[in-house]
Amino acid sequence: MKKLLLLIAVMTAVTTSYAQKMLVLYYSETGTTKTVAEELQKQLNADIESIEAVEPYSGNFQETIQRGQREMQSGEWPAIKPIQKKIADYDIIFLGYPIWFGTYANPIVTLVKENDFAGKTIVPFCSFGSGGLNTSTDALKKALPKATIKEGYGVRTARVAAAPKELDRFLKENGYKEGAIAPLPDYSEQKPVSDEEKALFDAACSSYQFPLGTPETAGKRTTDDSIDYKFIVKGRGFDGGESTSTIYVTVGKEQGAKPEFTQVVR
């Protein structure tokens, strides 16, 4: 009887989430986050709107870093154009951005300062070079204490082609989209890295523009589509001091698949 009541409660909660009105609201400088936002909109059949800076960023990596640092140091955040959609009309807002300096891009700072998200459910999604979903989600929780910030989705720019399939799983797992999906297995216990695992890690990470550190232990899981690894890595933080991070690597089962790192969690 208890199991039946629990099943009814879960089904009711999921049905309710489908009935809620959703908005995909995003900022994209180079188009990667836009690609993810449009895929979200398609899979959810939600409304969508982009955030635009009054003075657009150039899209040049170095110029964006320089401007972004000036804004952060001065506290003079970029002006954005007024949002056309009314946030008050939506129950769930998928909020998207690229990761800058380990957190959400500067136009999002302006967005959360100038708009009322109280009582809303916010689902972050982001694109990044190495990682930043966890840190940007924590920043949103601090900036929007009256909103409910849910688990989000992030994808490396180099792997944006994987977003449609990953989003399908993410949305079904979290009840935003109809459909059943088998849960992923847990990673095995962390063990010292073998020579084979070290070679796989290097193949996945060595081409990245910044050093990611040295793997010390690894856990592993096998899914229908891939073999995934969870590496605990020692390296240097942004301040130059010693740091520990978690780096996830995946290897598809298709012939000729190469190892790719999916994200760094610092």
NORBELCOR-V515777 format. One record per residue. N is the residue number from 0. SS is DSSP state (2 for helix, 1 for strand, 0 for the rest). D_LAST is the distance of its C-alpha to the last C-alpha in Angstrom with 2 decimals. Layout:
((N:SS:D_LAST) (N:SS:D_LAST))
//
This chain:
((0:0:43.73) (1:2:40.38) (2:2:38.64) (3:2:40.78) (4:2:39.95) (5:2:36.20) (6:2:36.58) (7:2:38.62) (8:2:36.05) (9:2:33.22) (10:2:35.55) (11:2:36.54) (12:2:32.99) (13:2:32.16) (14:2:35.50) (15:2:34.84) (16:2:31.51) (17:2:33.44) (18:2:36.00) (19:0:33.65) (20:0:33.61) (21:1:30.46) (22:1:29.39) (23:1:26.89) (24:1:26.08) (25:1:23.94) (26:1:23.45) (27:0:23.35) (28:0:23.94) (29:0:24.43) (30:0:25.26) (31:2:22.27) (32:2:21.33) (33:2:25.10) (34:2:25.38) (35:2:22.97) (36:2:24.78) (37:2:28.15) (38:2:27.25) (39:2:26.17) (40:2:29.42) (41:2:31.43) (42:2:30.12) (43:2:30.46) (44:0:33.58) (45:0:32.08) (46:1:32.91) (47:1:30.77) (48:1:30.50) (49:1:28.59) (50:1:27.63) (51:0:29.23) (52:1:28.93) (53:0:32.40) (54:0:31.67) (55:0:29.74) (56:0:27.00) (57:0:28.27) (58:0:25.79) (59:0:25.55) (60:2:22.05) (61:2:23.04) (62:2:25.28) (63:2:22.70) (64:2:20.26) (65:2:23.27) (66:2:24.50) (67:2:21.20) (68:2:20.75) (69:2:24.38) (70:2:23.97) (71:2:21.00) (72:2:22.92) (73:2:26.16) (74:0:25.02) (75:0:27.37) (76:0:25.52) (77:0:27.07) (78:0:30.00) (79:1:29.85) (80:0:32.85) (81:0:34.00) (82:0:32.76) (83:0:35.73) (84:0:34.64) (85:0:35.00) (86:2:31.85) (87:2:34.23) (88:2:35.62) (89:0:32.48) (90:0:30.97) (91:1:27.66) (92:1:25.85) (93:1:23.33) (94:1:21.53) (95:1:20.14) (96:1:18.58) (97:1:16.78) (98:1:13.44) (99:1:14.41) (100:0:12.56) (101:0:9.33) (102:1:11.71) (103:1:15.09) (104:0:17.80) (105:2:20.31) (106:2:23.15) (107:2:21.32) (108:2:21.35) (109:2:25.10) (110:2:25.42) (111:2:24.02) (112:2:26.06) (113:2:29.25) (114:0:29.37) (115:0:29.87) (116:0:27.50) (117:0:28.77) (118:0:29.41) (119:0:27.69) (120:1:25.21) (121:1:22.33) (122:1:20.43) (123:1:17.66) (124:1:17.40) (125:1:15.83) (126:1:15.85) (127:1:13.37) (128:0:13.30) (129:0:10.00) (130:0:8.00) (131:0:7.97) (132:2:10.01) (133:2:8.31) (134:2:8.11) (135:2:11.53) (136:2:12.92) (137:2:12.39) (138:2:14.05) (139:2:16.82) (140:2:17.52) (141:2:18.17) (142:2:20.18) (143:0:22.18) (144:0:22.95) (145:0:26.13) (146:0:24.60) (147:1:23.08) (148:1:19.61) (149:1:19.17) (150:1:16.62) (151:1:16.07) (152:1:16.07) (153:1:14.17) (154:1:15.38) (155:1:14.93) (156:2:17.94) (157:2:19.08) (158:2:19.39) (159:2:20.95) (160:2:24.07) (161:2:22.35) (162:2:21.88) (163:2:25.37) (164:2:25.12) (165:2:21.59) (166:2:22.70) (167:2:25.84) (168:2:24.04) (169:2:21.61) (170:2:24.63) (171:2:26.82) (172:2:24.40) (173:0:23.92) (174:0:27.60) (175:0:27.70) (176:0:29.83) (177:0:32.64) (178:0:32.46) (179:0:31.55) (180:0:28.83) (181:0:28.19) (182:0:24.99) (183:0:22.54) (184:0:22.75) (185:0:20.20) (186:0:18.42) (187:0:20.44) (188:0:19.71) (189:0:17.34) (190:1:19.71) (191:1:19.80) (192:0:19.29) (193:0:22.71) (194:2:24.07) (195:2:24.25) (196:2:20.60) (197:2:19.64) (198:2:21.97) (199:2:20.52) (200:2:16.95) (201:2:18.53) (202:2:20.58) (203:2:17.72) (204:2:15.48) (205:0:18.01) (206:0:19.34) (207:0:16.17) (208:0:17.05) (209:0:14.36) (210:0:13.71) (211:0:10.69) (212:0:11.75) (213:1:13.96) (214:1:13.72) (215:1:15.19) (216:1:15.63) (217:1:16.00) (218:1:17.13) (219:1:19.31) (220:1:21.09) (221:1:23.99) (222:0:24.75) (223:0:27.85) (224:0:26.35) (225:1:23.78) (226:1:22.33) (227:1:18.58) (228:1:16.30) (229:1:13.12) (230:1:12.03) (231:1:10.31) (232:1:9.83) (233:1:10.65) (234:1:10.57) (235:1:10.74) (236:0:8.65) (237:0:10.34) (238:0:12.83) (239:0:13.83) (240:0:13.08) (241:1:11.81) (242:1:8.20) (243:1:6.99) (244:1:4.67) (245:1:6.56) (246:1:8.67) (247:1:11.60) (248:1:14.94) (249:1:18.23) (250:1:21.80) (251:1:24.55) (252:0:27.83) (253:0:30.04) (254:0:31.92) (255:0:30.28) (256:0:26.75) (257:0:24.10) (258:0:20.59) (259:1:17.90) (260:1:14.14) (261:1:13.34) (262:1:9.67) (263:1:6.25) (264:1:3.79) (265:0:0.00))
//
